[in-house]
């Protein structure tokens, strides 16, 4: 999962590239080759051992459209507006109870079921798996806005005191703003006001860059949680249904896609009789440690970014200095 991306070696290609999706996404995204972090740490991505030597900024719906098209071409039958209400499994398969768009209860039958239904997974609840962990941040605000005075750097990240802000351009005139203030505690469904976004941006970045014309806003809370088992009989979990963490480091989608890539070929081998069912046990063995590592690294990045005690601020200053001056560390 952590290999490079060499177009001449299929075994070293990224998950999207190996499935013929990367170039299409490259065409609609905005490439950032240099990052400016915490005021003075400059990261040049041009030397990465990859044909994708940049961060690609694009709306999530573009990724979803690409994945949906490929799935439909492969024969996937999508059941929209259909709610999972429970399931039972036996030696031969799994029966999933659903509520169809017309409100009627129905049943679906399959050899195996994969719950990839997010942090509030109905599949996880149906098999009785706990989701141990803890809340880490509350009331993170997201907004897609225009800027009257765009920043000089393409990607802007900074934290000052109790405020954090992140800005990245989509390339169509809009910027994704992610802001958070430690002392804000409001319900997850509380409405977002653009003035709130601007105020936190001013605290973290020193200015709000003239934010206006918000086309989308949202608020979310973030936990660090992971199920103890990714498999219960014929039911397996992937993505946020199995693990959730803070958005720090941008590892959530990667981890979920890698879960799916690891599990899908194993399911295909077992379903078609080319491998014993015990092959599915390797999914837990291989992916659960990865999920645990991502929770730790993401949590570490978050805590470092939001340092506010004297010793944590000093630690961040030392790390930023080392990263800015020691080439191998910056490359890593």
N, C-alpha and C positions, 0 to 999 in steps of 0.2 A: 504493500500500500504506500510505501514511502519511496518508491523508485523514482527515477527521473523521467523525462519525457523525450524519448528519442524517436523521431518519426521513422527511422530505418529499422528499429527493433521493436516489434509489437509488444514484447514482454516488458518493455520499459516505457510504454506510453501511458499517459494519464487515462482515467476512467472515461471521460467525455471524448478525448481524442481517439481512443481505441474503438469507440462506437460511432465515429464519424460525425460527432456533434460539435467539436471544438471550433472548427473554422467558421461554422455558421454563427456561433456566439461571438467569436472574435469580430465578425463583420458588423454586429449591432452594438458592441460595447465600446467603452472609452478606455484606452490603454494609459496606465500611469507607470512610468519607468523610474520615477524617483519619489520617495516618500520623505516628508519632513515631520518628525515626531518630537513632541515635547520641546518645541522651540528651537533646538539646536542639533538634534540627531538627524543626519541626512543619510538615507539608505538608497543606494543606486542598485537597481535590479538588473542592469544590463549584463552583468557577469554571471548570472545564474546559469547552471548547466542544464539548460532547457531551451526549447524553441519558443517557449512562452516566457520571455524575460520581462514580465510586467505584471502589475495587478490589473485585472479587467473589471471595470465598474459597469454594471448593467442591472436593470430592475429584475427582481426575482421572477416576475412573470415571463420574462424572455427565456429563462432556463426551464421553467415549467412547460412552456409551449414546445420547446425543443424535445423535452423528454416525453411529453404527451404524444407528439407526432410519431416518434420512434416506437412508442408502445402500441399505438393504434396500428401502425404498419406491421407490427409483430403479431397482431390479432387479439390484443387485449380488449376485453369487454368492460367498458366503464359503466358503473351504475351511479349516476349522479343523484344527489339529494336522497341518499339511502343511508339510514342510520343503523349501525350495529347495536343490537339490544341484548345480545347474549350468545353463548355458544356451548356446545357439548361435544366431546370427542370420545371415540371408541377405538377398537383395534384396527378398524378399516379406514377411518377418516374423521372429518370434523363437520358438524352441522352448525351453521351460523344463522342465528335468528336476526332478521333485519326488519326495519320499518320502511316500506317503499314510499315514494313521493305521494301516492294516493292515501297514505296513512294506514294501509293494510299490513298486517304482519305476514312475513314470508320466511321461507327457509332456503338456504343455499348449502350445497354439499360439495366438499373438496377433500382431496387426500391430505393436504396440509393447508394451514392458514398462517400468513405472515401479517402480524399487526404492525403496520407502518403508519399508524393513525395519531401520531403526535404525543405531546406531553400529557394530555388528558386521555390517553388511550383507553377506549372501551374494551379492546381485546385484552390488554394487560389486566384490566379490572375483572374481566370475565374469567380469567384463569387464576385469579386470586394472588397475583404476584405483588409483593410490597414494592414501594418506590422510595427507599430510604434516602435521606439527604437533608438539605436545609435551604432556606431562602438566602440569596446573596445580595441582590439589589432590587430595589422597589422603585416603581414609577420612572422607568426609562422612557424618554419621549423621542419619537421619530417623526420627521417631517420632510417632505420634498418641497423645496422652496427655490425661488429665484433670488439672486443676490445683486443688489445695486452696485456693490463694489467687491467683485470676486477677489479672493486671496491670490497672492503671487504664486504660492505653492499649489500643486494640483491636489494634494491630499493633506488635510490639516487635522492634527490631533493634539490636544493639550489638556492638562488638568491643573487646576489651581485651587488649593484649599479643598472645599467640599464640592466643587463643580468640575464636570468633565464635558468635553465637546469634541465631536468628530464631524468633519465636512468632506464630502467626496462628490465630484461632478459626474453626472450621467452623460454629458456631452450634448444634451438637447437644450441647454440653458438652465436646467434644474440641478440642484444639489441635494444629496441626501444628508440631512442633519440628524445626528444622534446626540442627545444631550441628557445629562443626569445630574441631579443635585442631591447630595447625601441626606440632607435634612428634610427632603420632600417625602411625604408619606400620604398618598391618596389612593383611592380604589383604582383597580386596573381599568375599569370601564369609565373612569372620569374623563370628561371631554378635554381635548388639548386646545389650548389657546396659543396663537402664534406669539403673543407677548411673552408667554412662559418660555418658549424656545429661545427667543431673542435675549431675554434676561439671563438665562443660564449660559448662553453663548458669550455674552459680554463678560460674565464672571470668569469663564475658562479661557477665552481667547482674547479678551481685552476689547472686543468689538463684535457687533452682530452682522457686519458686512451688508447692512441694509436689506435684511430678509423681508420678502414680500411674496404675495401670490402663492400661498401654500396650496398645492393641488391634492395633498394627502397628508394626514396626520394619524398617529397612533400612539398608544401607551402600553407598555408591557412590564411585567415583573419577571425576574429571572431567578431560577433555582439551580442548585447543583444536586442532581439525583441520578441514581443508577440502579436498575433492577439486579438482584443477585444472580438471576438465571435468564439467559436469552432464549431458552427453550424449555417448554413444558409439554412433553409428549409430542403431539403433531402440531403444536402451536409455537411459533417463533416470533420474536420481536426484533425490530430494526429501527434505526434512527431515533428520533425524539421519544418514541414509545419505550425505548430501552435506556436512554440516557439523555439528560438535559444539562446544560451548563450556560455560563454567561456568554455573550457574543464576543468577548475579548479574544482577539486572535483570529476571528473569522473562520473557526474550524467546524462549525455545526453542519453545514451542508456537505463538506468533504467527508466527515465521519459517517454521516448517514448514507451517502452514495457508496462509500467503501464497504459499509455493512451489507448493502444490497448486492454489490458486486461479489463479495465473498460468499454470500448465501445462495445467490441465484443459480450459479453453475452446479453447486452441490445438490440443490433441490432437483434440478434437471436430471442429474446423474441418477439420483435415487428413484425419482418418479418413473424414469424410462428403464429402470432395472439394470443400469450399468454399474451401480455401486451399492454396497449395503447401507442400511439406514444409519449405521453407526457413523457414517461420514458426516452426518449433520451435527454430531457432537463436537467436531472440530470448529464449528462456527463459534460456539461458546468459548472454546479454548483460545481461539485466535483473536476474536473481536472484543471480548469482555475486557482484557487487559488494555487494549487500545482505548476503549471508552474511559476506563479509569485514568489512564495517562492524560487524555484530553481534558477531563475534569480538573485534574491537578494543574496542568499547564495553563489552561484558560483562567482558572482561579488565581494562579500566581500572577499572570499578566494583569488581571483586574485589580488585585490588591496593590500591585506595584504602581499601576496608573493612578489609583485613588489614594496613594499614600498621603497621610496628613499628620501623623505623629513625627516628632523630630528624628527618631532613628530610622523610620521608614523613608522619610524624605531624604535623609543622608544616603541611605542605601540606593535609592533611585538615582540620585545625582552621581554616585560612584559608577553604577552600571551604565548610565547614559554616557559618561565620560569614557569608560572602557570600550563601549560599542562604537563610539565615535572615533576612537584613536587606534584601536587594535583591529587590523584588517581581517584576520581569521574569525574573530568574534562577530564582527559586523556581517561577514559573509554567511556565517552560520545562522 
